[in-house]
Structures are given as C-alpha cells and as structure tokens.
Amino acid sequence: MTIPIFQLNSGRGIPALGLGTYKLDGPVAAPTVAEALRLGYRHIDTAAIYGNEVQVGQGLRQSGVAREDVFITTKLWNDHHQRDRALRAFDQSLAALGLDYVDLYLIHWPVPADGLMVEAWRTLIEIADSGRAKSIGVSNFSAEDLAAVIDATGVVPAVNQIELHPLRQQRDLRALHAELGVVTQAWGPLGRGADLRDGVVRAVARDAGKTPAQTVLRWLVQLGIVAFPKTARPERLAENLAIDDFELGPRDMERLNAIPDAVR
C-alpha cells in the first residue's frame, strides 16, 4: 500500500490519508488504531477534546510499528489559549499519548471572541521551536483568522484542517491555502455518509468500479487534500485505505468538482 506524501511548509512530509478518531473511544479505540497501523495507515489524527489520546498511544505501541514511521496529530482545545495553559495542555497531551513529540499540533478552533487566538498561535510557535511539535497548524480557521495569526507573527500555519467533502468543497478557502502554501486537511471527508448517497458520487464510483467512499477519498487525494475518514470497522479500514490502484480521469474529477454545496 503506497500512500502519497504531501510536503508541509515546515519541510516535513504528511501522509495524504489517515485515520480520524473523533468519537473513537472506550475499549475499541486502541485496537482500532493498532489494526489501522497494521493494515498500512501511517497517519493518526486525534485531539485533547476527543478524550482518546491515551488509547491512541496504546494502539501505536500495540501495533508494533515504529514511532518514527507514524504521523501523529493532536490539538489544543478552546479553553487553553492562554500561553501558560496552552503549554500545560500540550504537556498533558504528550503524556497521555506516551510520546516525547507529535508530528503536528493544531489550534482546534480559532475562538476569535476570546481575543487569545494570536497568543495561542505564538505559543504553538514556541512549542515548534522546542522540537516537541515537528509542525504546527490550525483547524476550522477562516480567511480572516488565518490573516490575523500570519500578520501578527509572520509564521504561516502548515495546515488548516476544515470540514471538506464533495457536498461542502470550500473552494475559496482552498484557493487561499494554495496561495499561502498551507496544506488543506479535510475532516468529515465523507460528509458523515451524506456524500456516499450523492448521485454524482455514486455514478463516478460505478464507472470507476470502486465504492463511493473510495471514490471520494481518491478525489480528495488527487486534489492535494489530506483526508482522514473515521471508522472502527475492520472492513471499512481496509476499504478506505485501498485507493492507490486507480486514478480518476479529468472528466470524473470535473463531475465531482462541480457538485454544489448542500451539506454542512
């Protein structure tokens, strides 16, 4: 299984396909992460608010895959944007994961109303400078939020993780990311199932001889977007990973690109 690697502005690479772990908790979490890694996933996305960082770390160790071969992302929650609280939250995430560094650390939401967004970003820059986060970025940031942190610090986030799928394509924000050199990450890449029922998606999938989920994930990767679908079912883990043996042609990409926004 060959997963494309996209380049971040930090100089590091990020696997284009990963496993999302939102709402993946309890006794199923660690075995799911371990199985995903054994299947060939090399990118796991978690967050402090998910409450499963301990299990993600356990799954990594149970998998037998070397730490340096796995890309781990976690995130700073909204009520820890002050510098001291952000540093403490990062330490707690590392301890929960059982790691001495993460590959990517994100501000989970901008929360502009609290006036601490730039302070949080400055703290992530400090963490990156320490080497304990190899790359830093943001999540759910608008164009205005991106401008605020970049103008204040001169440091461009490596990624912006946003809701993105065929029924919510975020075209303007993606264009800005391309201009700035920010990698786009898609959370909810299958639209929580809504995209899999879309007529255009199903038609393209039928023509490609693939499932709707594989078709959507392939579309995202061909657009240069990082995707991390979430599932705890072993057969779905394998299905979502199996997108390297086909390519969508220009006409199919155009059909998918033209789907109007309909779901959030």
C-alpha angles and dihedrals in degrees: 000000000000116000115191116243119220121203121241124209087248088069093250129115127240124200109245094223127045145153119270115212104191107142089003101129145122122051093331097060103076095042090049093052091046092050092047091053092047089052091054107271111142101178125069122182120201139149139207091248092055089069092218106097090111091054093046089055091047091050091051091053093044092052095065090224114136115255093233090058095058127076110216123192127187134167145226113240125230101257094055102065096117111097098245093045092046092052090048092047091051091051089050092051092051090049092049092049091045091230136125093216142012125218094225133016120190139190097238097211130003098228092191092181092071092058092225102102095103091044089053091049092049088053092052088051088053091050091049090050088056090057094237092112111041092199134010133205147144140258131216092005120156124216089264092051091050091050091051096056096038094048092048098048110015088231117122117212114247091224142006112210110207141161104273133159137129092285093048109033103168091212098171094047092047090053090053091049090053090051093049097041094246118147113231117228120194120217116190089022092173094047090242087292099312093105092053090064095048113118096226093048091049092048093050090046091051091050091049094046090235137113119268090248093053090047094052093046092048090050091053094048092049088053089055093251123139112230132189114183118194126229138140094199113104093216091053092047089057094042094051091050095051100084102107098085098069141041130209113235125230093264093052091047090051091051092052094042090055096057107120121235109266111145137052 
